[in-house]
Amino acid sequence: MFLEQNRIKAAIVVAAPRSTGALAAWRRISALTRVVFLLRQEDDDLADDLSEFGEVLGWDHTKYPAVSGNIKKALEHLELEPHEAIYVTEDRENIAEAISTRVGVVKIGDTLAEVLPDLYCTKITDLEKALEDRKASKIHGYVGEVMTMRGSHGQVRANVGWVLTGDGVLKRRPHLDRATAERAQLAILGRYFPTTDDRHRKHQFSQRILGAKRGDLRGAIIAEPLAYTLDLLFANSPFDLITRVPPRPSKADDHLSDIITVAINQDNLDNDLTGLFKPSAIECVVDYAAQKTVGAFELRAENVAGAFRAKRSIVAGKSIVLIDDVLTSGSTVIEAAKALFAVGAVNITILVFGMDQRVITANADTALPCPKDGCNGRMSIRYNSNDDGVFWGCSAWSDTRCDSTMKWLTGMVAANKRITRDLIPDGFDIEF
């Protein structure tokens, strides 16, 4: 889901197409939106072919940081703002810097990165389809974000959900148990932006994940994308058992189990999953400190070492889906998977609601101000308990009873327009 794009008017492309099929796809995409190719020196031989249907700019090596500087250069050429453009790349290493500019980011290829773009496309034709659908008001995105995004009256605002799968992210984290990380597969419902990230204030799925952790009504809707994903995973590769990362002994509530129970009892599933959920398959035997209080990822792995014990009588010989809410360091869920493998689990798919995104884009100047004269409040999204509708309300309500509101889409458009290309760094600022 392109969280910060109001309308896509251009694609800024650094994934230079060389195959006949890729060139043909970009030619078709150029009929859907304006296309600018940022060509590096080694791709200069493509300039003539690409200029037949797109615009060509050379990659400027004097820009710093390089990726954001060149994105800003392209936006200036296009006379567009970040909320009107997407950036398309095949390189997972430059996704984080591209996201910081607030353009929409598309990764071409099937290798998961530590930082999730707005959309993964295994091939360019997937992006073509997403852009075609967008013109028909069919919005593509990660399944958790798509299925939990509601408008002002509770209506679904997006409708084409993608499930992220893979294992590369876990394998590349040196603090995790190597053997377990290499054996486990990973499935992700969407992105989780922490409260310190500017995007959190307008990202419904992140806020609903926090609701799910608390056990309130705002998070209950996550049962829908969870059910869809479990059904899809089972159709592709049937599993024997579903369990979850158990809560610490000092936590009285098991909100994960509550959501899973609702999910597997959905009426619209193609497969019967009702008998597969076994919370008793694993228990927490150490009341470890909350992971967020520990600090570095290496310390988090030490904090949960030996914290879980699985039951051989339930687990041995089984293919298992292990569910957790947020993947941050991965230490907790990998330690739980390790305990399951230790008593004979054959295969484990780790399924998480959200993958924590550590690209902080905090900037108080871009927060949406209250439109009422004299009010210093900021607008943020609110939830209607009657129909799960989402709207924008003023943060000053509790202090001054400011009752300013906006429709959900109106507020999103206004908030995105606060991000301008002038905020993007593109060079050194050196004082002598």
DRENDO-1510 file (C-alpha; in Angstrom, 1 decimal, always signed):
<recs>
REC; n; res; u; v; w
REC; 1; MET; +0.0; +0.0; +0.0 .
REC; 2; PHE; +1.4; +3.4; -1.0 .
REC; 3; LEU; +0.8; +5.0; +2.4 .
REC; 4; GLU; +2.0; +8.5; +1.4 .
REC; 5; GLN; +1.0; +8.8; -2.2 .
REC; 6; ASN; -2.1; +10.8; -3.0 .
REC; 7; ARG; -1.9; +10.3; -6.7 .
REC; 8; ILE; +0.9; +8.6; -8.6 .
REC; 9; LYS; +1.9; +10.9; -11.5 .
REC; 10; ALA; +5.4; +9.5; -12.2 .
REC; 11; ALA; +7.7; +6.6; -11.7 .
REC; 12; ILE; +11.4; +7.3; -10.9 .
REC; 13; VAL; +13.2; +4.2; -12.1 .
REC; 14; VAL; +16.8; +3.1; -11.1 .
REC; 15; ALA; +16.2; -0.5; -12.2 .
REC; 16; ALA; +17.5; -0.2; -15.7 .
REC; 17; PRO; +15.6; -2.7; -18.0 .
REC; 18; ARG; +17.7; -4.7; -20.4 .
REC; 19; SER; +15.5; -7.6; -21.5 .
REC; 20; THR; +13.1; -7.3; -24.3 .
REC; 21; GLY; +10.2; -8.2; -21.9 .
REC; 22; ALA; +11.2; -5.6; -19.4 .
REC; 23; LEU; +11.5; -2.9; -22.0 .
REC; 24; ALA; +8.1; -3.8; -23.4 .
REC; 25; ALA; +6.6; -3.6; -19.9 .
REC; 26; TRP; +8.0; -0.2; -19.2 .
REC; 27; ARG; +6.8; +1.0; -22.5 .
REC; 28; ARG; +3.2; +0.0; -21.5 .
REC; 29; ILE; +3.7; +1.5; -18.0 .
REC; 30; SER; +4.7; +4.8; -19.7 .
REC; 31; ALA; +1.1; +4.9; -21.0 .
REC; 32; LEU; -0.2; +4.7; -17.4 .
REC; 33; THR; +2.2; +7.3; -15.8 .
REC; 34; ARG; +5.2; +9.4; -16.6 .
REC; 35; VAL; +8.5; +7.5; -16.3 .
REC; 36; VAL; +11.9; +8.9; -15.6 .
REC; 37; PHE; +15.0; +6.6; -15.7 .
REC; 38; LEU; +18.0; +7.5; -13.6 .
REC; 39; LEU; +20.8; +5.9; -15.5 .
REC; 40; ARG; +24.2; +5.1; -14.0 .
REC; 41; GLN; +27.2; +5.3; -16.3 .
REC; 42; GLU; +27.3; +1.6; -17.0 .
REC; 43; ASP; +23.8; +1.8; -18.3 .
REC; 44; ASP; +24.3; +4.8; -20.7 .
REC; 45; ASP; +23.9; +2.5; -23.7 .
REC; 46; LEU; +20.2; +2.2; -22.9 .
REC; 47; ALA; +19.5; +5.9; -23.1 .
REC; 48; ASP; +18.4; +5.9; -26.8 .
REC; 49; ASP; +16.0; +3.0; -26.3 .
REC; 50; LEU; +14.5; +4.3; -23.1 .
REC; 51; SER; +14.1; +7.9; -24.4 .
REC; 52; GLU; +11.6; +6.6; -27.0 .
REC; 53; PHE; +8.9; +6.3; -24.3 .
REC; 54; GLY; +10.4; +7.7; -21.1 .
REC; 55; GLU; +12.7; +10.5; -19.9 .
REC; 56; VAL; +16.3; +9.9; -19.1 .
REC; 57; LEU; +18.4; +11.6; -16.4 .
REC; 58; GLY; +22.0; +10.6; -15.6 .
REC; 59; TRP; +22.8; +9.4; -12.0 .
REC; 60; ASP; +24.4; +12.4; -10.3 .
REC; 61; HIS; +27.4; +11.2; -8.2 .
REC; 62; THR; +27.7; +14.6; -6.6 .
REC; 63; LYS; +24.4; +14.2; -4.7 .
REC; 64; TYR; +24.7; +13.2; -1.1 .
REC; 65; PRO; +23.1; +11.1; +0.2 .
REC; 66; ALA; +23.2; +9.6; -3.2 .
REC; 67; VAL; +19.8; +7.9; -3.4 .
REC; 68; SER; +17.7; +10.7; -1.8 .
REC; 69; GLY; +19.7; +13.3; -3.7 .
REC; 70; ASN; +18.9; +11.8; -7.0 .
REC; 71; ILE; +15.3; +11.3; -6.1 .
REC; 72; LYS; +15.1; +15.0; -5.2 .
REC; 73; LYS; +16.8; +15.8; -8.6 .
REC; 74; ALA; +14.1; +13.8; -10.4 .
REC; 75; LEU; +11.2; +15.4; -8.5 .
REC; 76; GLU; +12.6; +18.8; -9.3 .
REC; 77; HIS; +12.8; +17.8; -13.0 .
REC; 78; LEU; +9.2; +16.5; -12.9 .
REC; 79; GLU; +8.0; +19.5; -10.8 .
REC; 80; LEU; +6.3; +17.0; -8.5 .
REC; 81; GLU; +6.2; +16.4; -4.7 .
REC; 82; PRO; +6.9; +13.1; -2.9 .
REC; 83; HIS; +3.2; +12.3; -2.6 .
REC; 84; GLU; +2.9; +12.3; -6.4 .
REC; 85; ALA; +5.7; +9.8; -7.3 .
REC; 86; ILE; +7.1; +6.3; -6.8 .
REC; 87; TYR; +10.7; +5.1; -6.9 .
REC; 88; VAL; +11.4; +1.7; -8.5 .
REC; 89; THR; +14.6; -0.3; -7.6 .
REC; 90; GLU; +16.0; -3.8; -7.7 .
REC; 91; ASP; +18.5; -3.0; -4.9 .
REC; 92; ARG; +17.4; -3.9; -1.4 .
REC; 93; GLU; +20.3; -1.9; +0.1 .
REC; 94; ASN; +18.9; +1.5; -1.0 .
REC; 95; ILE; +15.3; +1.0; +0.1 .
REC; 96; ALA; +15.8; +2.7; +3.5 .
REC; 97; GLU; +17.2; +5.9; +2.1 .
REC; 98; ALA; +14.5; +6.0; -0.6 .
REC; 99; ILE; +11.8; +5.7; +2.0 .
REC; 100; SER; +13.2; +8.6; +3.9 .
REC; 101; THR; +12.3; +10.9; +1.0 .
REC; 102; ARG; +8.6; +9.9; +1.4 .
REC; 103; VAL; +8.1; +8.9; -2.3 .
REC; 104; GLY; +6.4; +5.5; -2.7 .
REC; 105; VAL; +9.1; +2.8; -2.9 .
REC; 106; VAL; +8.7; -0.4; -5.1 .
REC; 107; LYS; +11.2; -3.2; -4.9 .
REC; 108; ILE; +11.5; -5.4; -8.0 .
REC; 109; GLY; +12.5; -9.0; -7.1 .
REC; 110; ASP; +11.7; -11.6; -4.5 .
REC; 111; THR; +14.4; -11.1; -1.9 .
REC; 112; LEU; +13.1; -9.6; +1.4 .
REC; 113; ALA; +14.9; -6.7; +2.8 .
REC; 114; GLU; +15.2; -5.6; +6.4 .
REC; 115; VAL; +13.2; -2.5; +5.5 .
REC; 116; LEU; +10.0; -3.2; +3.7 .
REC; 117; PRO; +9.1; -1.0; +0.6 .
REC; 118; ASP; +5.5; +0.1; -0.1 .
REC; 119; LEU; +5.2; -2.7; -2.6 .
REC; 120; TYR; +7.2; -5.8; -3.6 .
REC; 121; CYS; +6.8; -6.9; -7.2 .
REC; 122; THR; +8.6; -10.1; -8.3 .
REC; 123; LYS; +8.5; -8.8; -11.8 .
REC; 124; ILE; +7.8; -5.5; -13.6 .
REC; 125; THR; +4.5; -6.7; -14.9 .
REC; 126; ASP; +3.3; -7.0; -11.3 .
REC; 127; LEU; +3.9; -3.2; -11.0 .
REC; 128; GLU; +2.1; -2.7; -14.3 .
REC; 129; LYS; -0.9; -4.5; -12.9 .
REC; 130; ALA; -0.8; -2.5; -9.7 .
REC; 131; LEU; -0.8; +0.8; -11.6 .
REC; 132; GLU; -3.6; -0.3; -13.9 .
REC; 133; ASP; -5.7; -1.4; -10.9 .
REC; 134; ARG; -5.0; +1.8; -9.1 .
REC; 135; LYS; -6.7; +3.8; -11.9 .
REC; 136; ALA; -9.7; +1.5; -11.3 .
REC; 137; SER; -9.6; +2.3; -7.5 .
REC; 138; LYS; -8.2; -1.2; -6.7 .
REC; 139; ILE; -5.4; -0.6; -4.2 .
REC; 140; HIS; -2.5; -3.1; -3.9 .
REC; 141; GLY; -0.7; -3.6; -0.6 .
REC; 142; TYR; +0.3; -6.0; +2.1 .
REC; 143; VAL; -2.7; -8.1; +3.2 .
REC; 144; GLY; -2.7; -6.9; +6.8 .
REC; 145; GLU; -2.6; -3.2; +5.8 .
REC; 146; VAL; -5.2; -3.7; +3.0 .
REC; 147; MET; -7.8; -5.6; +5.0 .
REC; 148; THR; -7.7; -3.4; +8.1 .
REC; 149; MET; -7.8; +0.0; +6.4 .
REC; 150; ARG; -11.2; +1.6; +6.8 .
REC; 151; GLY; -12.7; +4.8; +5.7 .
REC; 152; SER; -14.8; +7.3; +7.6 .
REC; 153; HIS; -17.9; +5.1; +7.7 .
REC; 154; GLY; -16.1; +1.7; +8.1 .
REC; 155; GLN; -15.8; +0.9; +4.4 .
REC; 156; VAL; -12.8; -1.0; +3.1 .
REC; 157; ARG; -10.4; +1.4; +1.4 .
REC; 158; ALA; -8.1; -1.1; -0.4 .
REC; 159; ASN; -8.7; -4.5; -1.8 .
REC; 160; VAL; -5.7; -6.4; -3.3 .
REC; 161; GLY; -3.7; -7.9; -0.5 .
REC; 162; TRP; -0.2; -9.5; -0.9 .
REC; 163; VAL; +1.4; -11.8; +1.7 .
REC; 164; LEU; +5.1; -11.5; +2.2 .
REC; 165; THR; +7.0; -14.8; +2.5 .
REC; 166; GLY; +10.7; -15.7; +2.6 .
REC; 167; ASP; +13.5; -16.5; +5.0 .
REC; 168; GLY; +16.4; -14.2; +4.0 .
REC; 169; VAL; +15.6; -11.6; +6.7 .
REC; 170; LEU; +16.1; -14.1; +9.5 .
REC; 171; LYS; +19.2; -15.7; +8.0 .
REC; 172; ARG; +20.9; -12.3; +7.8 .
REC; 173; ARG; +20.6; -11.5; +11.5 .
REC; 174; PRO; +23.8; -12.7; +13.2 .
REC; 175; HIS; +22.3; -12.5; +16.8 .
REC; 176; LEU; +19.7; -15.2; +16.0 .
REC; 177; ASP; +20.3; -19.0; +16.4 .
REC; 178; ARG; +21.7; -19.9; +13.0 .
REC; 179; ALA; +20.3; -23.4; +12.7 .
REC; 180; THR; +16.8; -22.3; +13.6 .
REC; 181; ALA; +16.8; -19.2; +11.4 .
REC; 182; GLU; +17.9; -21.3; +8.4 .
REC; 183; ARG; +15.2; -23.9; +8.9 .
REC; 184; ALA; +12.2; -21.6; +9.6 .
REC; 185; GLN; +10.2; -19.8; +6.9 .
REC; 186; LEU; +8.7; -16.4; +7.4 .
REC; 187; ALA; +5.4; -14.9; +6.5 .
REC; 188; ILE; +4.4; -11.2; +7.2 .
REC; 189; LEU; +1.0; -9.5; +7.1 .
REC; 190; GLY; +2.4; -6.0; +6.8 .
REC; 191; ARG; +4.6; -3.2; +8.2 .
REC; 192; TYR; +4.6; -2.0; +11.8 .
REC; 193; PHE; +5.7; +1.6; +12.4 .
REC; 194; PRO; +6.6; +2.3; +16.0 .
REC; 195; THR; +5.1; +5.4; +17.7 .
REC; 196; THR; +8.4; +7.2; +17.2 .
REC; 197; ASP; +7.9; +7.1; +13.5 .
REC; 198; ASP; +6.0; +9.9; +11.8 .
REC; 199; ARG; +4.1; +7.4; +9.7 .
REC; 200; HIS; +2.6; +5.8; +12.7 .
REC; 201; ARG; +0.0; +8.6; +13.2 .
REC; 202; LYS; -1.7; +7.7; +9.9 .
REC; 203; HIS; -1.0; +4.0; +9.5 .
REC; 204; GLN; -4.1; +2.1; +10.7 .
REC; 205; PHE; -2.5; -1.3; +10.7 .
REC; 206; SER; +0.3; -0.2; +13.1 .
REC; 207; GLN; -2.3; +1.3; +15.5 .
REC; 208; ARG; -4.4; -1.9; +15.2 .
REC; 209; ILE; -1.5; -4.1; +16.1 .
REC; 210; LEU; -1.0; -2.1; +19.3 .
REC; 211; GLY; -4.8; -2.6; +19.9 .
REC; 212; ALA; -4.3; -6.3; +19.4 .
REC; 213; LYS; -1.5; -6.4; +22.0 .
REC; 214; ARG; -3.8; -4.6; +24.5 .
REC; 215; GLY; -6.8; -6.8; +23.6 .
REC; 216; ASP; -9.1; -3.9; +22.6 .
REC; 217; LEU; -11.6; -3.7; +19.8 .
REC; 218; ARG; -9.4; -1.7; +17.5 .
REC; 219; GLY; -7.1; -4.8; +17.1 .
REC; 220; ALA; -9.9; -7.4; +16.7 .
REC; 221; ILE; -10.1; -6.8; +13.0 .
REC; 222; ILE; -6.6; -8.3; +12.5 .
REC; 223; ALA; -8.4; -11.7; +12.7 .
REC; 224; GLU; -9.5; -11.1; +9.1 .
REC; 225; PRO; -6.1; -10.9; +7.4 .
REC; 226; LEU; -4.8; -13.6; +9.7 .
REC; 227; ALA; -7.6; -15.9; +8.7 .
REC; 228; TYR; -7.0; -15.2; +5.0 .
REC; 229; THR; -3.3; -15.8; +5.3 .
REC; 230; LEU; -3.6; -19.1; +7.2 .
REC; 231; ASP; -6.1; -20.3; +4.6 .
REC; 232; LEU; -3.6; -19.4; +1.8 .
REC; 233; LEU; -0.6; -21.0; +3.5 .
REC; 234; PHE; -2.6; -24.2; +4.1 .
REC; 235; ALA; -3.7; -24.3; +0.5 .
REC; 236; ASN; -0.1; -24.0; -0.7 .
REC; 237; SER; +1.5; -26.3; +1.8 .
REC; 238; PRO; -0.8; -28.0; +4.4 .
REC; 239; PHE; +0.3; -27.8; +8.0 .
REC; 240; ASP; -0.7; -29.9; +11.0 .
REC; 241; LEU; -0.7; -27.4; +13.9 .
REC; 242; ILE; -1.0; -23.7; +14.7 .
REC; 243; THR; +0.4; -22.3; +17.9 .
REC; 244; ARG; +1.7; -18.9; +19.1 .
REC; 245; VAL; +4.5; -17.4; +21.1 .
REC; 246; PRO; +3.2; -17.8; +24.6 .
REC; 247; PRO; +3.0; -14.8; +27.0 .
REC; 248; ARG; +5.3; -14.4; +29.9 .
REC; 249; PRO; +4.0; -16.0; +33.2 .
REC; 250; SER; +3.5; -12.5; +34.7 .
REC; 251; LYS; +1.2; -11.5; +31.8 .
REC; 252; ALA; -2.3; -12.7; +32.7 .
REC; 253; ASP; -3.8; -12.3; +29.2 .
REC; 254; ASP; -3.1; -14.3; +26.1 .
REC; 255; HIS; -4.5; -11.9; +23.4 .
REC; 256; LEU; -2.7; -13.7; +20.6 .
REC; 257; SER; -4.7; -16.8; +21.3 .
REC; 258; ASP; -7.9; -14.8; +21.3 .
REC; 259; ILE; -7.3; -13.4; +17.9 .
REC; 260; ILE; -6.2; -16.8; +16.5 .
REC; 261; THR; -9.3; -18.4; +17.8 .
REC; 262; VAL; -11.5; -15.8; +16.0 .
REC; 263; ALA; -9.5; -16.2; +12.8 .
REC; 264; ILE; -9.7; -19.9; +12.4 .
REC; 265; ASN; -13.5; -19.8; +13.1 .
REC; 266; GLN; -14.2; -17.4; +10.2 .
REC; 267; ASP; -17.1; -18.6; +8.0 .
REC; 268; ASN; -15.4; -17.8; +4.6 .
REC; 269; LEU; -12.4; -20.1; +4.9 .
REC; 270; ASP; -11.8; -22.6; +2.1 .
REC; 271; ASN; -10.1; -25.0; +4.6 .
REC; 272; ASP; -11.2; -26.3; +8.0 .
REC; 273; LEU; -8.6; -25.0; +10.5 .
REC; 274; THR; -10.7; -25.2; +13.6 .
REC; 275; GLY; -8.9; -28.2; +15.1 .
REC; 276; LEU; -5.4; -27.1; +14.4 .
REC; 277; PHE; -4.8; -24.4; +17.0 .
REC; 278; LYS; -2.9; -25.9; +20.0 .
REC; 279; PRO; -1.8; -23.2; +22.5 .
REC; 280; SER; -0.6; -25.9; +24.8 .
REC; 281; ALA; +2.1; -27.0; +22.3 .
REC; 282; ILE; +4.5; -24.5; +23.9 .
REC; 283; GLU; +4.8; -22.6; +27.2 .
REC; 284; CYS; +7.0; -19.9; +28.6 .
REC; 285; VAL; +8.9; -21.1; +31.6 .
REC; 286; VAL; +11.0; -18.0; +32.3 .
REC; 287; ASP; +9.5; -14.6; +33.3 .
REC; 288; TYR; +12.1; -12.7; +31.2 .
REC; 289; ALA; +12.2; -8.9; +31.1 .
REC; 290; ALA; +10.2; -7.2; +28.4 .
REC; 291; GLN; +12.2; -7.1; +25.2 .
REC; 292; LYS; +11.8; -3.4; +24.6 .
REC; 293; THR; +13.5; -2.6; +27.9 .
REC; 294; VAL; +16.6; -4.7; +27.1 .
REC; 295; GLY; +18.3; -2.7; +24.3 .
REC; 296; ALA; +20.6; -4.1; +21.6 .
REC; 297; PHE; +19.4; -7.1; +19.5 .
REC; 298; GLU; +22.2; -9.2; +20.9 .
REC; 299; LEU; +21.0; -8.6; +24.4 .
REC; 300; ARG; +17.4; -9.5; +23.4 .
REC; 301; ALA; +18.6; -12.9; +22.2 .
REC; 302; GLU; +20.3; -13.4; +25.6 .
REC; 303; ASN; +17.2; -12.2; +27.5 .
REC; 304; VAL; +15.0; -15.0; +26.1 .
REC; 305; ALA; +17.5; -17.8; +25.9 .
REC; 306; GLY; +15.8; -21.0; +27.3 .
REC; 307; ALA; +12.6; -19.2; +27.9 .
REC; 308; PHE; +10.3; -21.7; +26.1 .
REC; 309; ARG; +9.5; -25.4; +26.5 .
REC; 310; ALA; +7.5; -27.3; +23.9 .
REC; 311; LYS; +5.5; -30.6; +24.4 .
REC; 312; ARG; +6.9; -33.5; +22.3 .
REC; 313; SER; +3.6; -35.4; +22.5 .
REC; 314; ILE; +1.9; -32.5; +20.6 .
REC; 315; VAL; +4.7; -31.2; +18.4 .
REC; 316; ALA; +6.8; -34.2; +17.2 .
REC; 317; GLY; +6.6; -34.9; +13.5 .
REC; 318; LYS; +4.3; -31.9; +12.8 .
REC; 319; SER; +4.5; -29.0; +10.4 .
REC; 320; ILE; +3.7; -25.9; +12.4 .
REC; 321; VAL; +2.6; -22.3; +11.9 .
REC; 322; LEU; +4.0; -20.2; +14.8 .
REC; 323; ILE; +2.3; -16.8; +15.3 .
REC; 324; ASP; +3.6; -13.7; +16.9 .
REC; 325; ASP; +2.5; -10.0; +16.8 .
REC; 326; VAL; +5.6; -8.0; +15.9 .
REC; 327; LEU; +9.0; -9.1; +14.5 .
REC; 328; THR; +11.6; -6.6; +15.8 .
REC; 329; SER; +14.8; -8.4; +16.6 .
REC; 330; GLY; +13.3; -11.8; +15.9 .
REC; 331; SER; +14.9; -13.2; +19.1 .
REC; 332; THR; +11.6; -14.2; +20.9 .
REC; 333; VAL; +10.0; -16.0; +18.0 .
REC; 334; ILE; +13.2; -17.7; +16.9 .
REC; 335; GLU; +13.7; -18.9; +20.5 .
REC; 336; ALA; +10.2; -20.3; +20.5 .
REC; 337; ALA; +10.8; -22.0; +17.1 .
REC; 338; LYS; +14.0; -23.5; +18.5 .
REC; 339; ALA; +12.0; -25.0; +21.4 .
REC; 340; LEU; +9.6; -26.5; +18.9 .
REC; 341; PHE; +12.3; -27.9; +16.7 .
REC; 342; ALA; +14.0; -29.4; +19.7 .
REC; 343; VAL; +11.1; -31.7; +20.4 .
REC; 344; GLY; +10.6; -32.9; +16.8 .
REC; 345; ALA; +8.8; -30.2; +14.8 .
REC; 346; VAL; +9.5; -31.0; +11.1 .
REC; 347; ASN; +8.7; -27.6; +9.5 .
REC; 348; ILE; +7.9; -24.2; +11.0 .
REC; 349; THR; +6.5; -21.1; +9.3 .
REC; 350; ILE; +6.8; -18.0; +11.5 .
REC; 351; LEU; +3.8; -15.8; +10.8 .
REC; 352; VAL; +3.9; -12.3; +12.2 .
REC; 353; PHE; +1.3; -9.5; +12.1 .
REC; 354; GLY; +3.9; -6.8; +11.5 .
REC; 355; MET; +7.6; -6.4; +10.8 .
REC; 356; ASP; +9.0; -3.5; +12.8 .
REC; 357; GLN; +10.3; -0.7; +10.5 .
REC; 358; ARG; +13.3; +1.1; +11.9 .
REC; 359; VAL; +13.5; +3.9; +9.4 .
REC; 360; ILE; +12.5; +6.8; +11.5 .
REC; 361; THR; +10.9; +9.7; +9.6 .
REC; 362; ALA; +10.0; +11.8; +12.6 .
REC; 363; ASN; +9.5; +15.4; +11.8 .
REC; 364; ALA; +7.1; +17.5; +13.9 .
REC; 365; ASP; +6.9; +20.1; +11.1 .
REC; 366; THR; +5.0; +17.6; +8.9 .
REC; 367; ALA; +2.3; +16.8; +11.4 .
REC; 368; LEU; -1.1; +17.8; +10.3 .
REC; 369; PRO; -2.2; +21.0; +12.2 .
REC; 370; CYS; -5.7; +21.5; +13.5 .
REC; 371; PRO; -7.6; +23.7; +10.9 .
REC; 372; LYS; -9.4; +25.7; +13.7 .
REC; 373; ASP; -8.1; +29.2; +14.1 .
REC; 374; GLY; -6.2; +29.6; +17.4 .
REC; 375; CYS; -5.9; +25.9; +18.1 .
REC; 376; ASN; -2.4; +24.5; +18.4 .
REC; 377; GLY; -3.5; +20.9; +18.3 .
REC; 378; ARG; -2.4; +18.2; +15.8 .
REC; 379; MET; -4.8; +16.0; +13.8 .
REC; 380; SER; -4.5; +12.2; +14.2 .
REC; 381; ILE; -6.7; +9.4; +13.2 .
REC; 382; ARG; -9.5; +8.3; +15.5 .
REC; 383; TYR; -11.8; +5.2; +15.5 .
REC; 384; ASN; -15.6; +5.0; +15.7 .
REC; 385; SER; -16.5; +2.1; +17.9 .
REC; 386; ASN; -19.9; +1.8; +16.2 .
REC; 387; ASP; -18.8; +0.9; +12.7 .
REC; 388; ASP; -14.9; +0.8; +12.9 .
REC; 389; GLY; -14.9; +4.0; +10.8 .
REC; 390; VAL; -11.8; +6.1; +10.9 .
REC; 391; PHE; -11.6; +9.8; +10.8 .
REC; 392; TRP; -9.2; +12.6; +11.9 .
REC; 393; GLY; -9.6; +14.4; +15.2 .
REC; 394; CYS; -7.7; +17.1; +17.1 .
REC; 395; SER; -5.2; +16.1; +19.8 .
REC; 396; ALA; -6.4; +19.1; +21.9 .
REC; 397; TRP; -9.8; +17.5; +22.5 .
REC; 398; SER; -8.9; +16.4; +26.0 .
REC; 399; ASP; -7.4; +19.8; +27.0 .
REC; 400; THR; -9.6; +22.4; +25.2 .
REC; 401; ARG; -12.4; +20.2; +23.9 .
REC; 402; CYS; -11.5; +21.2; +20.3 .
REC; 403; ASP; -13.9; +19.2; +18.2 .
REC; 404; SER; -12.3; +19.6; +14.8 .
REC; 405; THR; -12.6; +16.5; +12.6 .
REC; 406; MET; -11.8; +15.5; +9.0 .
REC; 407; LYS; -12.9; +12.6; +6.9 .
REC; 408; TRP; -10.3; +9.9; +6.7 .
REC; 409; LEU; -9.3; +10.4; +3.1 .
REC; 410; THR; -9.3; +14.2; +3.3 .
REC; 411; GLY; -6.9; +14.1; +6.3 .
REC; 412; MET; -4.6; +11.6; +4.5 .
REC; 413; VAL; -4.4; +13.8; +1.4 .
REC; 414; ALA; -3.7; +16.9; +3.6 .
REC; 415; ALA; -1.1; +15.1; +5.7 .
REC; 416; ASN; +0.8; +13.8; +2.7 .
REC; 417; LYS; +0.9; +17.3; +1.1 .
REC; 418; ARG; +2.9; +18.5; +4.2 .
REC; 419; ILE; +5.8; +16.4; +2.9 .
REC; 420; THR; +7.7; +18.4; +0.2 .
REC; 421; ARG; +10.8; +17.8; -1.8 .
REC; 422; ASP; +12.5; +20.7; -0.1 .
REC; 423; LEU; +12.8; +18.5; +3.0 .
REC; 424; ILE; +14.9; +16.0; +1.1 .
REC; 425; PRO; +18.7; +16.4; +1.8 .
REC; 426; ASP; +20.8; +16.4; -1.4 .
REC; 427; GLY; +24.3; +17.7; -0.4 .
REC; 428; PHE; +26.7; +18.7; +2.4 .
REC; 429; ASP; +26.1; +21.8; +4.4 .
REC; 430; ILE; +29.6; +22.9; +5.4 .
REC; 431; GLU; +30.4; +25.9; +7.4 .
REC; 432; PHE; +33.9; +27.4; +7.7 .
</recs>
